Amino acid sequence: MAGIVLLEPEIPANTGNIERTCVATGTSLHLIDPLGFQLTERNLKRAGMDYWKRLDVHRYMNYKTFLAENMDRRIWYATTKARRTYADAVFAPDDYIMFGKESAGIPEEILKDNEEFCIRIPMLPDERSLNLSNSVSIILYELLRQNGFEGMQREGHLHRLNW
């Protein structure tokens, strides 16, 4: 199972949106403290609606603890500082993708130690970054696409009318 890792997320609505995306895609969510909000916060619950009870969520005291408990996982680091794009990555179905806090991203010390796994979303040169929950969706769906959307419903249907 793929995993989304949020390092010190600050905005509850973003985490709620990401939670909903994780449930809809069968992806685990990993939260690394400190969080900028309480998991009981109203904005988190509003964004995630009733999905929280179906979420495969894990919480860690710090980055070091996260690494120790996930030594067997390949981790991609989403950052505006990367040299290559997420489209250049070859994702395995059980890879994790880490995103940093909204105000600062992933610390450069972590990025420097993992440069070969740093990826970015292309943007115009004068723009700082995209919204965190949008960034998660873009890169996660590329991982899922590369792995054939395994286990996911690929066709929809009309309720009242026929095509």
MDAnalysis code that builds the backbone (N, CA, C; Angstrom):
import MDAnalysis as mda
import numpy as np

u = mda.Universe.empty(489, n_residues=163, atom_resindex=np.repeat(np.arange(163), 3), trajectory=True)
u.add_TopologyAttr("name", ["N", "CA", "C"] * 163)
u.add_TopologyAttr("resid", np.arange(1, 164))
u.add_TopologyAttr("resname", ["MET", "ALA", "GLY", "ILE", "VAL", "LEU", "LEU", "GLU", "PRO", "GLU", "ILE", "PRO", "ALA", "ASN", "THR", "GLY", "ASN", "ILE", "GLU", "ARG", "THR", "CYS", "VAL", "ALA", "THR", "GLY", "THR", "SER", "LEU", "HIS", "LEU", "ILE", "ASP", "PRO", "LEU", "GLY", "PHE", "GLN", "LEU", "THR", "GLU", "ARG", "ASN", "LEU", "LYS", "ARG", "ALA", "GLY", "MET", "ASP", "TYR", "TRP", "LYS", "ARG", "LEU", "ASP", "VAL", "HIS", "ARG", "TYR", "MET", "ASN", "TYR", "LYS", "THR", "PHE", "LEU", "ALA", "GLU", "ASN", "MET", "ASP", "ARG", "ARG", "ILE", "TRP", "TYR", "ALA", "THR", "THR", "LYS", "ALA", "ARG", "ARG", "THR", "TYR", "ALA", "ASP", "ALA", "VAL", "PHE", "ALA", "PRO", "ASP", "ASP", "TYR", "ILE", "MET", "PHE", "GLY", "LYS", "GLU", "SER", "ALA", "GLY", "ILE", "PRO", "GLU", "GLU", "ILE", "LEU", "LYS", "ASP", "ASN", "GLU", "GLU", "PHE", "CYS", "ILE", "ARG", "ILE", "PRO", "MET", "LEU", "PRO", "ASP", "GLU", "ARG", "SER", "LEU", "ASN", "LEU", "SER", "ASN", "SER", "VAL", "SER", "ILE", "ILE", "LEU", "TYR", "GLU", "LEU", "LEU", "ARG", "GLN", "ASN", "GLY", "PHE", "GLU", "GLY", "MET", "GLN", "ARG", "GLU", "GLY", "HIS", "LEU", "HIS", "ARG", "LEU", "ASN", "TRP"])
u.atoms.positions = np.array([
    [0.837, -1.176, 0.000],
    [0.000, 0.000, 0.000],
    [0.887, 1.246, 0.000],
    [0.552, 2.189, -0.848],
    [1.265, 3.460, -0.892],
    [0.981, 4.243, 0.384],
    [1.849, 5.198, 0.681],
    [1.658, 6.022, 1.867],
    [1.945, 7.477, 1.586],
    [1.150, 8.340, 2.181],
    [1.401, 9.780, 2.166],
    [1.912, 10.145, 3.548],
    [3.019, 10.850, 3.590],
    [3.646, 11.253, 4.844],
    [3.590, 12.769, 4.936],
    [3.016, 13.278, 6.009],
    [2.963, 14.716, 6.246],
    [3.872, 15.042, 7.418],
    [4.929, 15.784, 7.126],
    [5.881, 16.192, 8.152],
    [5.422, 17.518, 8.750],
    [4.944, 17.469, 9.971],
    [4.526, 18.651, 10.730],
    [3.483, 19.504, 10.000],
    [2.386, 18.897, 9.557],
    [1.362, 19.697, 8.867],
    [0.778, 20.752, 9.787],
    [0.394, 21.899, 9.200],
    [-0.056, 23.041, 10.004],
    [-1.530, 23.382, 9.837],
    [-2.109, 23.066, 8.693],
    [-3.461, 23.529, 8.379],
    [-4.426, 22.352, 8.387],
    [-5.384, 22.346, 9.310],
    [-6.265, 21.182, 9.438],
    [-7.079, 20.877, 8.190],
    [-7.535, 21.895, 7.464],
    [-8.337, 21.640, 6.267],
    [-7.522, 20.901, 5.208],
    [-6.246, 21.220, 5.076],
    [-5.396, 20.487, 4.122],
    [-5.290, 19.020, 4.523],
    [-5.034, 18.775, 5.798],
    [-4.908, 17.392, 6.263],
    [-6.229, 16.652, 6.092],
    [-7.345, 17.319, 6.325],
    [-8.651, 16.703, 6.111],
    [-8.876, 16.326, 4.658],
    [-8.499, 17.206, 3.740],
    [-8.622, 16.895, 2.310],
    [-7.726, 15.728, 1.932],
    [-6.520, 15.714, 2.470],
    [-5.573, 14.634, 2.187],
    [-6.094, 13.322, 2.756],
    [-6.669, 13.390, 3.947],
    [-7.271, 12.204, 4.564],
    [-8.317, 11.597, 3.633],
    [-9.157, 12.431, 3.075],
    [-10.222, 11.963, 2.182],
    [-9.627, 11.336, 0.919],
    [-8.597, 11.939, 0.377],
    [-7.918, 11.385, -0.796],
    [-7.303, 10.032, -0.467],
    [-6.693, 9.922, 0.699],
    [-6.089, 8.650, 1.109],
    [-7.136, 7.541, 1.220],
    [-8.264, 7.833, 1.814],
    [-9.313, 6.819, 1.942],
    [-9.812, 6.409, 0.559],
    [-10.039, 7.372, -0.332],
    [-10.579, 7.086, -1.662],
    [-9.609, 6.292, -2.537],
    [-8.329, 6.308, -2.179],
    [-7.319, 5.619, -2.997],
    [-6.692, 4.426, -2.298],
    [-7.127, 4.128, -1.082],
    [-6.538, 3.006, -0.350],
    [-5.101, 3.258, 0.055],
    [-4.799, 4.498, 0.372],
    [-3.442, 4.925, 0.728],
    [-3.370, 5.196, 2.222],
    [-2.279, 4.796, 2.866],
    [-2.115, 5.092, 4.285],
    [-1.637, 6.533, 4.470],
    [-1.983, 7.107, 5.611],
    [-1.567, 8.467, 5.946],
    [-0.682, 8.403, 7.177],
    [0.479, 9.057, 7.100],
    [1.460, 9.066, 8.178],
    [1.678, 10.518, 8.598],
    [1.390, 10.813, 9.861],
    [1.505, 12.167, 10.398],
    [2.670, 12.232, 11.369],
    [3.596, 13.163, 11.106],
    [4.770, 13.323, 11.956],
    [4.620, 14.608, 12.771],
    [4.659, 14.456, 14.087],
    [4.532, 15.586, 15.013],
    [5.746, 16.503, 14.943],
    [5.545, 17.768, 15.362],
    [4.322, 18.304, 15.928],
    [3.314, 18.711, 14.842],
    [2.039, 18.472, 15.114],
    [0.969, 18.918, 14.233],
    [0.588, 20.337, 14.632],
    [0.165, 21.127, 13.682],
    [-0.243, 22.503, 13.963],
    [-1.692, 22.616, 14.381],
    [-2.305, 21.499, 14.774],
    [-3.715, 21.462, 15.128],
    [-3.977, 20.194, 15.925],
    [-5.157, 20.104, 16.501],
    [-5.594, 18.902, 17.197],
    [-6.343, 18.019, 16.197],
    [-6.200, 16.716, 16.309],
    [-6.900, 15.814, 15.390],
    [-8.409, 15.872, 15.580],
    [-8.864, 16.476, 16.639],
    [-10.295, 16.637, 16.881],
    [-10.835, 17.951, 16.329],
    [-9.979, 18.761, 15.717],
    [-10.377, 20.094, 15.271],
    [-11.505, 20.035, 14.241],
    [-12.424, 20.960, 14.367],
    [-13.620, 21.000, 13.523],
    [-13.285, 21.115, 12.036],
    [-12.301, 21.945, 11.667],
    [-11.941, 22.120, 10.254],
    [-11.397, 20.837, 9.642],
    [-10.674, 20.058, 10.433],
    [-10.164, 18.765, 9.963],
    [-11.333, 17.833, 9.687],
    [-12.265, 17.770, 10.606],
    [-13.417, 16.874, 10.460],
    [-14.316, 17.309, 9.309],
    [-14.490, 18.618, 9.125],
    [-15.330, 19.110, 8.036],
    [-14.730, 18.732, 6.687],
    [-13.438, 18.912, 6.523],
    [-12.794, 18.591, 5.247],
    [-12.776, 17.088, 4.990],
    [-12.561, 16.303, 6.037],
    [-12.486, 14.855, 5.881],
    [-13.822, 14.166, 5.977],
    [-14.854, 14.920, 6.341],
    [-16.214, 14.400, 6.514],
    [-16.208, 13.140, 7.374],
    [-16.844, 12.104, 6.927],
    [-16.931, 10.884, 7.730],
    [-15.885, 9.848, 7.327],
    [-14.845, 10.279, 6.650],
    [-13.826, 9.361, 6.150],
    [-12.852, 8.905, 7.229],
    [-12.697, 9.683, 8.308],
    [-11.654, 9.433, 9.305],
    [-11.698, 8.011, 9.849],
    [-12.887, 7.478, 10.076],
    [-13.003, 6.136, 10.658],
    [-12.530, 5.039, 9.707],
    [-12.423, 5.348, 8.414],
    [-11.953, 4.354, 7.438],
    [-10.493, 4.589, 7.018],
    [-9.850, 5.554, 7.626],
    [-8.485, 5.920, 7.274],
    [-7.459, 5.035, 7.976],
    [-6.478, 4.575, 7.219],
    [-5.328, 3.869, 7.785],
    [-4.294, 4.947, 8.143],
    [-4.327, 5.391, 9.401],
    [-3.496, 6.521, 9.820],
    [-2.494, 6.070, 10.875],
    [-1.289, 6.656, 10.789],
    [-0.203, 6.366, 11.724],
    [0.383, 7.703, 12.163],
    [0.726, 7.801, 13.431],
    [1.280, 9.052, 13.962],
    [2.627, 8.765, 14.616],
    [3.565, 9.688, 14.431],
    [4.930, 9.516, 14.928],
    [5.351, 10.742, 15.724],
    [6.169, 10.505, 16.720],
    [6.648, 11.565, 17.596],
    [7.569, 12.544, 16.855],
    [8.352, 12.029, 15.886],
    [9.269, 12.877, 15.135],
    [9.744, 12.127, 13.882],
    [10.518, 12.788, 13.057],
    [11.005, 12.216, 11.796],
    [11.873, 10.988, 12.050],
    [12.707, 11.042, 13.063],
    [13.592, 9.920, 13.384],
    [12.781, 8.662, 13.715],
    [11.729, 8.818, 14.492],
    [10.854, 7.691, 14.830],
    [10.166, 7.150, 13.583],
    [9.699, 8.050, 12.727],
    [9.075, 7.626, 11.473],
    [10.032, 6.758, 10.659],
    [11.271, 7.225, 10.496],
    [12.259, 6.457, 9.720],
    [12.517, 5.086, 10.348],
    [12.658, 5.054, 11.656],
    [12.938, 3.786, 12.344],
    [11.814, 2.775, 12.145],
    [10.571, 3.252, 12.084],
    [9.427, 2.353, 11.947],
    [9.086, 2.026, 10.492],
    [9.765, 2.658, 9.552],
    [9.467, 2.450, 8.134],
    [10.738, 2.223, 7.321],
    [11.686, 1.518, 7.900],
    [12.977, 1.286, 7.245],
    [12.850, 0.513, 5.941],
    [11.795, -0.255, 5.785],
    [11.617, -1.092, 4.612],
    [10.927, -0.362, 3.456],
    [10.613, 0.900, 3.624],
    [9.889, 1.660, 2.603],
    [10.799, 2.607, 1.840],
    [10.530, 2.736, 0.550],
    [11.214, 3.771, -0.236],
    [10.385, 5.041, -0.100],
    [11.059, 6.129, 0.205],
    [10.378, 7.403, 0.456],
    [10.813, 8.421, -0.595],
    [9.825, 9.027, -1.225],
    [10.050, 10.142, -2.148],
    [9.766, 11.428, -1.384],
    [10.534, 12.481, -1.663],
    [10.424, 13.740, -0.941],
    [9.964, 14.824, -1.919],
    [8.738, 15.289, -1.739],
    [8.165, 16.309, -2.616],
    [8.616, 17.687, -2.139],
    [9.287, 18.405, -3.027],
    [9.846, 19.702, -2.665],
    [10.016, 20.579, -3.898],
    [9.868, 21.863, -3.716],
    [10.112, 22.798, -4.818],
    [11.610, 22.921, -5.112],
    [12.443, 22.355, -4.261],
    [13.902, 22.464, -4.418],
    [14.516, 21.317, -5.228],
    [13.697, 20.359, -5.665],
    [14.219, 19.190, -6.382],
    [14.665, 19.548, -7.792],
    [15.570, 18.739, -8.318],
    [16.073, 18.926, -9.680],
    [15.237, 18.206, -10.725],
    [14.470, 17.189, -10.300],
    [13.661, 16.459, -11.279],
    [12.187, 16.473, -10.863],
    [11.336, 16.176, -11.818],
    [9.909, 16.241, -11.561],
    [9.360, 14.885, -11.129],
    [8.161, 14.913, -10.602],
    [7.484, 13.669, -10.196],
    [7.250, 12.758, -11.396],
    [7.147, 13.329, -12.591],
    [6.945, 12.522, -13.801],
    [8.205, 11.741, -14.175],
    [9.356, 12.123, -13.645],
    [10.607, 11.404, -13.891],
    [10.782, 10.219, -12.947],
    [10.013, 10.177, -11.895],
    [10.133, 9.106, -10.892],
    [9.460, 7.835, -11.403],
    [10.011, 6.702, -11.014],
    [9.377, 5.411, -11.280],
    [8.918, 4.891, -9.921],
    [7.612, 4.947, -9.696],
    [7.028, 4.615, -8.402],
    [6.662, 3.142, -8.321],
    [6.924, 2.551, -7.166],
    [6.438, 1.213, -6.847],
    [5.116, 1.378, -6.096],
    [4.260, 0.362, -6.100],
    [2.941, 0.506, -5.475],
    [2.969, 0.748, -3.972],
    [4.055, 0.400, -3.300],
    [4.111, 0.598, -1.846],
    [5.092, 1.699, -1.428],
    [5.440, 2.574, -2.349],
    [6.299, 3.714, -2.019],
    [5.539, 4.716, -1.154],
    [6.289, 5.496, -0.383],
    [5.740, 6.596, 0.395],
    [6.183, 7.908, -0.247],
    [5.328, 8.920, -0.130],
    [5.651, 10.255, -0.623],
    [5.516, 11.216, 0.552],
    [6.599, 11.905, 0.881],
    [6.604, 12.829, 2.015],
    [6.424, 14.263, 1.533],
    [5.639, 15.010, 2.301],
    [5.412, 16.429, 2.067],
    [5.701, 17.169, 3.363],
    [6.286, 18.364, 3.253],
    [6.610, 19.144, 4.435],
    [5.485, 20.062, 4.847],
    [5.703, 20.755, 5.947],
    [4.673, 21.662, 6.445],
    [4.455, 22.812, 5.468],
    [3.258, 23.355, 5.509],
    [2.839, 24.354, 4.532],
    [3.736, 25.594, 4.514],
    [4.223, 26.028, 5.642],
    [4.987, 27.278, 5.704],
    [6.451, 27.138, 5.309],
    [6.998, 25.921, 5.361],
    [8.445, 25.796, 5.143],
    [8.862, 24.577, 4.329],
    [7.979, 23.656, 4.077],
    [8.358, 22.450, 3.342],
    [9.185, 21.500, 4.199],
    [9.891, 20.616, 3.536],
    [10.764, 19.643, 4.208],
    [12.105, 20.320, 4.494],
    [12.653, 20.181, 5.694],
    [13.951, 20.810, 5.998],
    [15.040, 20.396, 4.996],
    [15.890, 21.335, 4.652],
    [16.929, 21.087, 3.645],
    [17.897, 19.985, 4.065],
    [18.110, 19.793, 5.354],
    [19.002, 18.722, 5.806],
    [18.451, 17.360, 5.389],
    [17.149, 17.185, 5.476],
    [16.520, 15.932, 5.047],
    [16.624, 15.792, 3.540],
    [16.383, 16.867, 2.816],
    [16.454, 16.827, 1.353],
    [17.860, 16.491, 0.878],
    [18.859, 17.100, 1.495],
    [20.249, 16.862, 1.103],
    [20.628, 15.394, 1.278],
    [20.136, 14.775, 2.340],
    [20.436, 13.365, 2.604],
    [19.696, 12.419, 1.669],
    [18.701, 12.923, 0.937],
    [17.852, 12.072, 0.100],
    [17.672, 12.644, -1.304],
    [18.685, 13.318, -1.815],
    [18.575, 14.050, -3.071],
    [18.059, 13.195, -4.232],
    [18.481, 11.936, -4.316],
    [18.062, 11.105, -5.452],
    [16.573, 10.789, -5.427],
    [15.902, 11.015, -4.302],
    [14.473, 10.748, -4.186],
    [13.648, 12.024, -4.023],
    [14.256, 13.170, -4.310],
    [13.544, 14.445, -4.258],
    [12.892, 14.718, -5.614],
    [11.607, 15.064, -5.570],
    [10.844, 15.332, -6.786],
    [10.041, 16.610, -6.624],
    [9.715, 17.224, -7.734],
    [8.970, 18.476, -7.715],
    [7.831, 18.440, -8.719],
    [6.890, 19.347, -8.545],
    [5.819, 19.584, -9.501],
    [6.211, 20.826, -10.286],
    [6.277, 20.750, -11.614],
    [6.666, 21.930, -12.395],
    [5.670, 23.086, -12.211],
    [6.225, 24.288, -12.125],
    [5.422, 25.511, -11.988],
    [6.138, 26.637, -12.722],
    [5.457, 27.719, -12.909],
    [6.092, 28.907, -13.465],
    [7.190, 29.376, -12.507],
    [8.258, 29.965, -13.031],
    [9.424, 30.269, -12.193],
    [9.189, 31.232, -11.038],
    [8.237, 32.123, -11.125],
    [8.036, 33.109, -10.064],
    [7.049, 32.667, -8.991],
    [6.538, 31.458, -9.100],
    [5.560, 30.983, -8.118],
    [6.259, 30.181, -7.027],
    [5.779, 30.310, -5.799],
    [6.430, 29.690, -4.644],
    [6.059, 28.217, -4.495],
    [4.758, 27.912, -4.503],
    [4.335, 26.530, -4.318],
    [2.848, 26.386, -4.590],
    [2.397, 25.147, -4.648],
    [0.981, 24.830, -4.771],
    [0.423, 24.508, -3.380],
    [-0.884, 24.457, -3.271],
    [-1.524, 24.043, -2.039],
    [-1.115, 22.606, -1.722],
    [-0.912, 22.301, -0.454],
    [-0.440, 20.995, -0.027],
    [-1.367, 19.863, -0.476],
    [-2.661, 20.004, -0.249],
    [-3.560, 18.904, -0.610],
    [-3.613, 18.702, -2.120],
    [-3.486, 19.768, -2.903],
    [-3.422, 19.615, -4.360],
    [-2.144, 18.901, -4.766],
    [-1.040, 19.251, -4.142],
    [0.243, 18.614, -4.457],
    [0.207, 17.122, -4.155],
    [-0.380, 16.765, -3.019],
    [-0.508, 15.349, -2.671],
    [-1.283, 14.621, -3.759],
    [-2.401, 15.177, -4.182],
    [-3.231, 14.529, -5.199],
    [-2.486, 14.335, -6.514],
    [-1.776, 15.350, -6.951],
    [-1.057, 15.269, -8.228],
    [-0.055, 14.122, -8.212],
    [0.787, 14.080, -7.187],
    [1.855, 13.078, -7.163],
    [1.308, 11.694, -6.816],
    [0.366, 11.605, -5.895],
    [-0.210, 10.312, -5.554],
    [-0.880, 9.682, -6.767],
    [-1.622, 10.449, -7.520],
    [-2.295, 9.870, -8.690],
    [-1.308, 9.462, -9.776],
    [-0.150, 10.076, -9.831],
    [0.879, 9.587, -10.761],
    [1.403, 8.238, -10.288],
    [1.632, 8.081, -8.994],
    [2.041, 6.779, -8.454],
    [0.984, 5.723, -8.788],
    [-0.269, 6.052, -8.566],
    [-1.353, 5.107, -8.842],
    [-1.453, 4.794, -10.338],
    [-1.314, 5.799, -11.178],
    [-1.370, 5.591, -12.628],
    [-0.266, 4.646, -13.080],
    [0.951, 4.893, -12.587],
    [2.079, 4.044, -12.979],
    [1.876, 2.588, -12.565],
    [1.060, 2.373, -11.568],
    [0.829, 1.022, -11.068],
    [-0.553, 0.493, -11.454],
    [-1.109, 1.050, -12.522],
    [-2.343, 0.536, -13.104],
    [-3.595, 0.758, -12.281],
    [-3.586, 1.717, -11.367],
    [-4.740, 1.979, -10.508],
    [-5.244, 0.680, -9.878],
    [-4.313, -0.125, -9.418],
    [-4.636, -1.451, -8.879],
    [-5.716, -1.393, -7.802],
    [-6.754, -2.210, -7.988],
    [-7.837, -2.319, -7.028],
    [-8.840, -1.182, -7.062],
    [-8.665, -0.221, -7.963],
    [-9.550, 0.940, -8.007],
    [-10.595, 0.784, -9.107],
    [-11.741, 1.372, -8.898],
    [-12.792, 1.390, -9.909],
    [-12.369, 2.333, -11.022],
    [-12.349, 1.840, -12.238],
    [-11.884, 2.647, -13.364],
    [-13.019, 3.133, -14.247],
    [-14.235, 2.637, -14.049],
    [-15.382, 3.053, -14.860],
    [-16.487, 3.582, -13.967],
    [-17.156, 4.612, -14.438],
    [-18.335, 5.109, -13.752],
    [-19.573, 4.729, -14.553],
    [-20.728, 5.070, -14.038],
    [-21.961, 4.823, -14.784],
    [-22.993, 5.871, -14.384],
    [-23.874, 6.154, -15.330],
    [-24.963, 7.081, -15.063],
    [-26.008, 6.380, -14.211],
    [-26.686, 7.124, -13.382],
    [-27.703, 6.537, -12.499],
    [-29.061, 6.392, -13.186],
    [-29.459, 7.390, -13.957],
    [-30.790, 7.375, -14.554],
    [-30.781, 7.156, -16.054],
    [-29.731, 7.561, -16.728],
    [-29.707, 7.527, -18.184],
    [-28.650, 6.550, -18.672],
    [-28.755, 6.136, -19.908],
    [-27.747, 5.290, -20.535],
    [-26.877, 6.126, -21.454],
    [-25.677, 5.698, -21.626],
    [-24.760, 6.397, -22.533],
    [-25.231, 6.221, -23.956],
])
